[in-house]
């Protein structure tokens, strides 16, 4: 779902069943799984030509994980494992008209 106004934009994404896979030396791979996660992206695009824009955007992502699988064994976590992050991006958009 998104909103665009002139060159500004705001987008929302809902993630169903997010997963996080981790690897560490000499430890089995671990996969965290959850029910929901979301991302909110805000940004600005500068029109370079009538068919191309360059822009800056900032994304905020948050996920909640309820299960962990290590070495083939899945367990429910007694406390939910939450992650969140802000990530800046540069974007290039092409319009095909």
C-alpha positions in Angstrom: 0.0 0.0 0.0 1.5 3.4 -0.9 0.9 7.1 -1.2 2.6 9.4 -3.7 2.4 13.2 -3.6 4.5 15.1 -6.2 7.9 13.6 -5.7 7.4 12.3 -2.1 6.3 8.8 -1.4 5.3 6.6 1.5 4.9 2.8 1.2 3.8 0.2 3.7 4.5 -3.6 3.3 3.1 -6.4 5.5 5.2 -9.6 5.6 3.4 -12.8 6.4 5.5 -15.7 7.9 8.9 -13.9 7.9 12.0 -16.0 8.4 15.6 -15.1 9.4 18.4 -17.5 8.7 21.7 -17.2 10.5 25.0 -18.9 10.1 27.9 -18.9 12.6 31.2 -20.8 12.4 31.1 -24.2 14.0 27.4 -23.9 15.0 24.4 -25.3 13.1 22.4 -23.0 11.0 19.5 -21.4 12.9 16.2 -20.3 11.3 13.8 -18.0 13.2 10.2 -17.9 12.0 7.2 -15.7 12.9 3.7 -14.6 12.0 4.1 -11.0 10.9 6.5 -8.2 10.1 6.2 -4.9 8.4 8.2 -2.3 6.5 7.6 1.4 6.1 9.4 3.3 3.4 9.5 7.1 3.0 11.4 8.9 0.2 11.8 11.5 -2.4 12.4 11.1 -6.1 14.1 13.8 -8.3 13.0 13.7 -12.0 16.1 13.4 -14.2 14.1 12.9 -17.5 10.5 12.4 -18.3 11.0 8.6 -18.0 13.6 8.3 -15.2 13.9 9.5 -11.5 16.7 9.2 -8.9 15.8 9.2 -5.3 16.6 8.7 -1.6 14.5 6.6 0.7 14.6 5.4 4.3 13.1 2.1 5.2 12.1 0.9 8.7 11.6 -2.8 9.1 10.3 -4.7 12.2 9.9 -8.4 12.6 8.7 -10.6 15.5 9.9 -14.3 15.6 8.2 -16.9 17.8 10.0 -20.2 16.7 13.6 -21.3 16.3 14.9 -24.2 14.3 18.5 -25.4 14.9 19.9 -28.7 13.7 16.5 -29.9 12.5 14.8 -29.3 15.9 12.1 -26.6 16.1 11.3 -25.0 19.4 8.9 -22.3 20.5 10.7 -19.3 22.1 9.6 -18.5 25.6 10.2 -14.8 24.8 9.6 -13.4 21.3 12.7 -12.5 19.3 12.3 -9.0 17.8 14.4 -7.3 15.2 14.1 -3.8 13.7 16.3 -1.7 11.5 16.5 1.6 9.6 18.1 1.3 6.2 18.9 4.1 3.7 18.7 3.5 0.0 19.3 5.2 -3.3 16.8 4.3 -6.0 16.5 4.6 -9.8 13.0 4.5 -11.3 12.1 4.0 -14.9 8.7 4.8 -16.3 7.5 2.9 -19.4 4.7 4.9 -21.0 
